[in-house]
Amino acid sequence: MGRTKTVLSRHVQAGMPIMSRLYDVIVIGSGVGGYTTAIRLSQSGLRVLLIERKLIGGECANYGCVPTKALYSIAKSVRQLRVARFSISWSGNPLEFAREAAAKAREGIAYLLDRYGVEIVYGEARVARNAVVKVLTKNGRVEHYEYRYLVIATGTEPRALPNIPIDEITVLSNRGFLNLDELPSSVIIVGGGAIGVELASILANIGVKVRIVEVAKDILPGMDIDIVRTVKRFLREQEVEIFTSSTIEEILKTGNQVEVKLSSGPRIQTEKILIAIARRPQTRDLGLEEINVRVDSQGYIVVDSYQRTSNPKVFAVGDVTGPPLLAHKALIEGRIAAHTILGKKVVGYLNREIVPVAYFTIPEIGSIGLSEDAARKRGYKVRCVKIPVTVSSRAFIEGCEGGFIKIVMDETSGSVLGLHMVGPNASELASVGLEIIERKLELETVASRPYVHLTAFEILRELAETVLGEPVNIYIPKR
């Protein structure tokens, strides 16, 4: 695919009318996938229009990654003081800090888009026909814009339950929760997946009474069984109640509280209900059928390894293309799409099976590759080695006793299939696992790395030494 020539100068002076409605690329959605794609293309001289329905930065900056990690930083600090046996009291609304962090991220993204000459239009976008997008702007006008290439980065939105409508007053989405004037005293989180478990751990550590209601037999479906067991133990230590194989059958409002009846029997009083179940792609009402863009049975856009859709002039990146729904995956997909449009060689195609996963529970979860169960189901002769994170004193300092790191290997070839951890900085170790699996690093190499002492990385080195039969901080009796 040859590089597209610039139609007009990509820069538009403030207050001057746009002389042409033709763009090299139109990007719909300004989340991580969308705004990074727009910047990359504009850096290379293309005229780029970015259309955003609500807030610059999308889900990650405004409702997900950024504000959640702001809350996590507070919760981790509070827990650390308790681990050190400090007597603490505090006042204020942590949600305000989370919203401030989101605003700063949003402002930073808007600044970059402006400096790189990406034009922005706010409104509801819909494909009118091939090469034309119409936008219902916030002032009620309908504008039409032409494109040579289109990138769809509309992400996902909260999914509601049919019997529990979200009113953002008592029954909240993750977006509504972050906009509360103050933290509730208690909350029932419906959904024991990534969002639910992460928020449960964070909120429990800053004084909210938390219950998780999960319809499946266990929380964190699809994660390695040792992660599930360990995280449940930490959640219970944080006084989180977990109700599995359960749904909400009835909600009765009584003043400032609601009584919830579970299908498993219990009736629970709570102040708020937070819906944290699976999300749905924002592909409805986009007009994709007008340009022959195919979606799967779940509504996600089907793409190839170059992020091209069934229409060769249309690309899709980020959560709208399906799981894993992760910002770092969206960023790389945007890079691939931009390079393809520009005619550049794409280096390092995205393998969705080895995208690192991190949940900011306390302690953190890090995971990459196949779980033990998944590896066995694929027919591998599996060898697993698991050691406690207490091989590093960092674990004692952070109160992570009971955490672990585990490697899943193919015993026949010796290759690493998966790496899973609950403990200090597990989120960062998941990224190191990417290098081990993708680059097929020898464990001898990992064992010989001078990782900094009292960081989580030395736990990984100790794991490699244990696999090799040379542990220092673990006693293995001779047979």
C-alpha positions in Angstrom: 0.0 0.0 0.0 1.6 3.3 -1.1 1.9 6.3 1.2 -1.0 8.7 0.9 -0.2 12.3 -0.1 -1.3 15.2 2.0 -4.5 16.8 0.7 -4.0 20.2 2.3 -1.9 21.6 5.1 -2.8 19.7 8.3 -2.7 22.9 10.3 -5.8 25.1 10.6 -5.5 28.5 12.1 -7.9 29.2 15.0 -11.1 30.8 13.8 -10.4 30.2 10.1 -12.9 28.1 8.1 -11.9 24.7 6.8 -11.3 25.1 3.1 -11.8 21.4 2.3 -13.8 18.6 3.9 -11.5 15.9 2.5 -9.0 14.2 4.8 -6.4 11.6 4.3 -7.6 9.8 7.4 -10.6 10.2 9.7 -10.3 8.5 13.1 -13.5 7.9 15.1 -12.8 7.7 18.9 -10.0 9.4 20.9 -9.1 6.6 23.3 -5.6 5.1 23.5 -6.0 3.4 20.1 -7.6 6.4 18.4 -5.5 9.3 19.6 -2.2 7.5 19.1 -3.1 6.5 15.6 -4.1 10.0 14.8 -0.9 11.5 16.1 1.3 8.9 14.2 -0.4 9.7 10.9 -0.3 13.5 11.4 3.4 13.3 12.4 4.0 11.8 8.9 2.3 14.7 7.1 -1.2 13.4 6.6 -4.3 15.5 7.2 -6.1 13.8 10.0 -9.5 14.5 11.5 -10.4 13.0 14.9 -14.1 12.7 15.9 -14.9 12.3 19.6 -18.4 11.8 21.0 -17.7 12.8 24.6 -14.3 13.3 26.2 -10.8 13.3 24.7 -8.9 10.2 26.0 -11.8 7.8 25.9 -12.4 5.2 28.5 -8.9 4.7 29.7 -8.1 8.3 30.5 -11.5 9.3 31.8 -13.1 6.3 33.5 -10.7 3.4 33.5 -6.9 3.1 33.7 -6.0 6.6 34.9 -8.7 7.3 37.6 -8.6 3.7 38.8 -4.8 3.8 39.3 -5.2 7.1 41.1 -7.5 5.3 43.6 -5.1 2.4 43.7 -2.3 4.6 44.7 -4.3 5.9 47.7 -5.5 2.5 48.7 -2.0 1.0 48.5 -0.6 3.9 50.6 -3.3 3.4 53.3 -2.7 -0.4 53.4 1.1 0.1 53.6 0.7 2.3 56.7 -1.5 -0.4 58.2 1.1 -3.0 57.4 3.6 -0.9 59.3 1.1 -0.7 62.2 0.5 3.1 61.9 -2.7 4.4 63.4 -4.3 6.5 60.6 -7.3 8.6 60.0 -8.1 10.7 57.0 -10.8 12.9 55.5 -11.6 13.9 52.0 -12.9 12.3 48.8 -10.5 10.0 46.9 -12.8 10.2 43.9 -11.9 13.9 43.5 -8.2 13.0 43.2 -9.1 10.3 40.7 -11.1 12.9 38.6 -8.2 15.3 38.8 -5.8 12.7 37.5 -8.2 12.0 34.6 -8.5 15.7 33.8 -4.7 16.0 33.7 -4.4 13.0 31.4 -7.2 14.4 29.1 -5.5 17.8 29.0 -2.2 16.2 28.1 -3.7 14.3 25.2 -5.6 17.3 23.9 -2.3 19.3 24.0 -0.5 16.6 22.0 -3.2 16.4 19.4 -3.2 20.2 19.0 0.6 20.4 18.7 0.7 17.6 16.1 -2.0 19.3 14.0 -4.8 16.8 14.4 -8.1 18.5 13.8 -10.9 17.6 16.3 -14.6 17.6 15.9 -17.0 16.7 18.8 -20.2 14.8 18.0 -21.8 11.6 17.1 -20.2 10.0 14.0 -21.9 7.7 11.5 -20.7 6.5 8.1 -23.1 7.9 5.5 -21.6 6.0 2.6 -18.3 5.0 1.3 -15.7 7.7 2.0 -18.1 9.9 3.8 -18.7 10.3 7.6 -21.5 12.5 8.9 -21.3 14.0 12.3 -24.2 15.3 14.5 -22.3 18.0 16.4 -23.1 19.2 19.9 -24.8 22.3 18.6 -27.2 20.1 16.6 -25.7 20.6 13.2 -25.0 17.8 10.7 -21.6 18.0 9.1 -20.2 15.7 6.4 -16.5 14.8 6.0 -14.7 12.8 3.3 -11.9 10.4 3.9 -9.3 8.3 2.0 -8.9 6.0 4.9 -11.1 5.5 8.0 -9.9 4.2 11.4 -12.6 3.1 13.9 -11.6 3.3 17.5 -14.9 3.6 19.3 -14.1 1.2 22.1 -16.6 -0.4 24.4 -19.3 0.8 26.8 -20.7 -0.5 30.1 -23.1 -3.4 29.7 -26.3 -3.3 31.8 -28.2 -6.3 33.2 -31.8 -6.7 31.9 -33.3 -6.8 35.4 -31.1 -4.1 36.9 -31.2 -0.9 34.9 -28.3 1.5 35.5 -29.7 4.8 36.9 -26.2 6.2 37.9 -27.8 7.1 41.3 -28.2 3.8 43.2 -27.2 1.4 40.4 -23.9 2.6 38.9 -21.6 1.9 36.0 -17.9 2.4 36.5 -18.4 5.8 34.9 -21.1 6.9 37.3 -19.2 5.6 40.3 -16.3 7.9 39.6 -18.6 10.9 39.5 -20.0 10.3 43.0 -19.7 13.3 45.4 -18.3 11.0 48.1 -17.4 7.3 48.6 -20.3 5.1 49.7 -20.1 3.3 53.0 -20.9 0.0 51.2 -21.2 -1.3 47.7 -22.2 -4.5 46.0 -20.1 -5.1 42.9 -21.9 -7.2 40.3 -19.2 -9.0 38.4 -16.1 -10.8 39.6 -13.9 -10.2 36.6 -11.1 -7.8 36.1 -13.0 -4.5 36.8 -15.0 -5.9 39.7 -12.1 -7.5 41.5 -9.7 -4.6 41.0 -12.3 -2.1 42.4 -13.2 -4.4 45.2 -9.6 -4.6 46.5 -9.1 -0.9 46.1 -12.3 0.2 47.8 -12.0 -2.3 50.7 -8.6 -0.9 51.5 -10.0 2.7 51.8 -12.8 1.7 54.1 -15.7 0.7 51.9 -17.6 -2.5 52.8 -17.5 -4.5 49.6 -19.4 -7.6 48.4 -18.8 -9.2 45.1 -21.7 -11.1 43.3 -20.5 -13.3 40.5 -22.8 -15.5 38.3 -19.9 -18.0 37.5 -18.6 -20.6 39.9 -15.6 -18.5 40.7 -14.1 -15.0 40.2 -11.5 -14.1 37.6 -12.7 -16.5 34.9 -9.9 -17.6 32.6 -7.1 -16.8 35.0 -4.7 -19.4 36.3 -6.2 -21.3 39.2 -3.4 -20.3 41.6 -4.1 -16.6 40.9 -7.8 -17.1 41.7 -7.2 -18.9 45.0 -4.6 -16.4 46.1 -6.6 -13.3 45.2 -9.7 -14.7 47.0 -7.6 -15.2 50.1 -6.3 -11.6 50.0 -9.8 -10.3 49.3 -11.2 -12.1 52.3 -8.4 -10.7 54.5 -9.6 -7.3 53.3 -13.1 -8.3 54.5 -14.6 -8.5 51.0 -17.5 -11.0 50.9 -17.7 -13.1 47.7 -20.9 -14.7 46.5 -20.3 -17.0 43.5 -22.9 -18.8 41.4 -25.2 -15.9 42.4 -27.3 -13.3 40.7 -29.4 -10.4 42.0 -33.1 -11.3 41.9 -34.6 -8.3 43.6 -33.7 -4.8 44.7 -35.8 -2.9 47.3 -35.0 0.7 48.1 -35.3 1.7 51.8 -34.2 5.3 52.4 -30.5 5.7 51.7 -30.0 2.0 51.5 -31.1 -0.8 49.2 -31.9 -4.4 50.1 -30.6 -6.9 47.6 -31.9 -10.5 47.4 -29.5 -13.0 45.8 -30.4 -16.1 43.9 -28.3 -18.1 46.4 -30.5 -17.0 49.3 -28.9 -14.1 51.2 -30.5 -10.6 51.6 -27.9 -7.8 51.8 -28.2 -4.2 52.7 -26.0 -1.8 50.8 -25.7 1.8 49.8 -24.7 1.4 46.2 -24.7 -1.3 43.5 -21.8 -1.1 40.9 -22.3 -3.1 37.7 -18.9 -4.4 36.5 -19.8 -7.2 34.1 -18.5 -7.7 30.6 -18.6 -4.7 28.2 -20.1 -4.4 24.8 -18.5 -2.9 21.6 -19.7 0.5 20.4 -20.4 -0.6 16.9 -24.2 -0.1 16.8 -25.5 2.9 14.8 -22.1 3.5 13.2 -23.4 2.6 9.8 -20.8 -0.1 9.3 -23.2 -2.0 7.0 -23.1 0.9 4.6 -19.4 0.2 3.9 -19.4 -3.6 4.2 -17.4 -3.7 7.5 -18.0 -7.1 9.1 -18.6 -7.7 12.8 -18.6 -10.9 14.7 -21.5 -12.4 16.8 -20.6 -10.2 19.7 -20.5 -7.1 17.7 -16.7 -6.7 17.6 -15.1 -5.6 14.3 -13.2 -8.3 12.5 -9.7 -7.3 11.5 -6.6 -9.0 10.0 -3.1 -8.8 11.3 -2.7 -5.3 9.7 -5.9 -4.0 11.5 -7.7 -3.9 8.2 -11.4 -4.7 8.2 -13.3 -6.4 5.4 -13.3 -3.0 3.6 -9.6 -2.3 2.6 -10.0 1.4 3.2 -11.3 1.0 6.7 -9.2 0.0 9.8 -10.2 -0.7 13.4 -8.1 -0.6 16.5 -8.5 -1.0 20.3 -11.3 -2.6 22.3 -13.8 -2.4 19.4 -11.8 -5.2 17.7 -12.3 -7.6 20.7 -10.5 -9.1 23.6 -8.2 -8.6 25.4 -9.7 -5.2 26.2 -6.4 -3.5 27.2 -5.0 -0.1 26.6 -1.5 -1.4 25.7 -3.0 -3.7 23.1 -4.9 -0.8 21.6 -1.7 1.3 21.4 0.1 -1.4 19.4 -2.9 -1.9 17.1 -2.9 1.8 16.4 0.8 1.6 15.5 0.2 -1.3 13.1 -2.7 0.5 11.4 -0.8 3.7 11.0 2.3 2.0 9.6 0.0 0.1 7.1 -1.7 3.3 6.0 1.6 5.0 5.5 3.1 2.1 3.6 5.7 1.4 6.2 6.9 -2.1 7.0 5.0 -3.5 10.0 7.5 -5.0 12.5 6.2 -7.3 15.3 2.7 -8.4 14.6 0.5 -8.5 17.6 0.0 -11.9 19.1 -3.1 -11.6 21.3 -2.3 -14.7 23.2 0.8 -13.1 24.8 -0.5 -9.7 25.6 0.5 -9.0 29.3 -2.4 -8.7 31.7 -2.2 -6.7 35.0 -4.9 -6.1 37.6 -4.2 -3.5 40.2 -5.5 -5.3 43.2 -3.6 -5.2 46.4 -1.2 -7.0 46.0 -1.1 -6.8 42.2 -1.8 -9.5 39.7 0.4 -10.1 36.7 -0.2 -12.7 34.0 0.9 -13.6 30.5 0.5 -16.6 28.3 -1.2 -19.8 29.0 -2.6 -20.8 32.4 -1.8 -24.3 33.7 -5.2 -25.5 32.8 -5.2 -24.0 29.3 -1.8 -25.5 28.6 -3.0 -29.0 29.5 -6.1 -28.6 27.4 -3.9 -27.8 24.4 -2.1 -31.1 24.9 1.2 -29.9 26.3 3.1 -32.0 28.7 3.1 -29.3 31.4 5.7 -28.6 34.0 4.9 -25.9 36.6 7.2 -24.4 39.2 5.8 -22.0 41.8 7.7 -20.2 44.5 6.5 -17.7 47.2 7.2 -14.0 46.7 8.8 -14.0 50.2 12.1 -15.0 48.5 12.4 -11.2 48.5 12.1 -9.1 51.6 10.1 -6.7 49.5 7.1 -9.1 50.0 7.3 -8.8 53.8 7.7 -5.0 53.6 4.5 -4.7 51.5 2.5 -7.3 53.4 2.4 -9.7 50.5 2.9 -13.0 52.4 0.9 -15.6 50.6 1.7 -14.2 47.1 3.6 -16.3 44.5 5.2 -16.4 41.1 4.6 -19.4 38.9 6.0 -20.5 35.5 4.1 -22.8 33.1 6.4 -24.7 30.8 6.3 -27.3 28.0 8.3 -30.1 29.6 9.1 -31.6 26.2 10.7 -28.5 24.6 11.5 -26.6 27.8 9.8 -23.5 26.3 7.9 -21.1 28.6 4.2 -21.0 28.0 3.0 -18.8 30.8 4.0 -16.7 33.8 1.7 -15.8 36.6 2.2 -13.8 39.8 0.4 -12.2 42.7 2.7 -9.9 44.6 4.7 -6.7 44.6 4.9 -5.0 41.2 3.4 -8.1 39.5 2.1 -5.7 36.8 5.6 -5.0 35.6 6.8 -8.6 35.8 4.1 -9.5 33.3 5.8 -7.3 30.8 9.2 -9.1 31.5 7.3 -12.3 30.9 6.5 -11.1 27.4 10.2 -10.9 26.6 10.8 -14.4 28.0 8.0 -16.0 26.0 8.3 -14.0 22.7 12.1 -14.0 22.5 12.3 -17.5 23.9 14.9 -16.4 26.5 16.8 -19.2 28.2 16.1 -19.4 31.9 19.9 -19.5 32.4 19.9 -16.0 30.9 17.2 -14.8 33.3 19.0 -16.3 36.2 22.2 -14.5 35.4 20.6 -11.0 35.1 21.7 -8.6 37.9 18.2 -7.4 38.7 18.1 -4.7 41.4 17.9 -6.0 44.9 14.6 -5.6 46.7 12.7 -5.2 43.6 10.1 -7.7 42.3 12.5 -8.6 39.4 14.7 -10.6 41.7 11.8 -12.8 42.5 11.7 -13.7 38.8 15.4 -14.5 38.9 14.9 -16.7 41.9 12.1 -18.5 40.0 14.5 -19.2 37.1 17.2 -20.5 39.5 14.6 -22.8 41.1 13.6 -24.2 37.7 17.3 -24.8 37.0 17.7 -26.5 40.4 20.0 -23.7 41.8 17.8 -21.8 44.2 19.5 -19.7 46.9 16.6 -18.3 48.9 14.5 -21.5 48.8 15.5 -24.7 50.5 15.0 -27.8 48.4 16.1 -31.0 50.2 18.3 -33.4 48.2 16.6 -36.6 47.2 
